[in-house]
Amino acid sequence: MNLAILGLFFDIFGVLILTLVAIIDYPHQRIYNEKEWWKRYWWQGWRPFYKNTKTLKWHMKLNSMVVRYGFIPPKHQWNILGFILVLIGFILQIKFYL
């Protein structure tokens, strides 16, 4: 496959992610009153596969929503992923033309 075409696919997919993140704002909140100096966030996320702590077996539940914690909110995580995909697509297109 041509590098320019592959770069164009990366660009389109990255811009699609950035557009969807701009349209659909994923709710998250900052955790206050923490003793650590860095910021922490929480949001409710979808986790269809989980491991039972008693039997140590994997289970599937399609409507499983859990509270997740992290240093970067989900909106910024998706923005970073979209930007990296656009950057990779741009580099592939430049590499093809040089």
Number of C-alpha atoms within 10 A of each C-alpha: 5 10 16 18 14 16 23 18 15 22 23 16 16 24 17 14 20 20 13 13 18 13 9 10 10 15 12 16 12 15 12 9 6 9 6 7 6 7 12 16 16 18 17 15 16 14 15 13 12 13 11 10 8 6 7 9 9 10 11 11 11 10 9 12 12 12 10 15 18 13 12 13 19 22 16 12 13 18 19 15 14 23 17 15 21 24 16 18 24 18 14 20 20 13 12 13 8 5
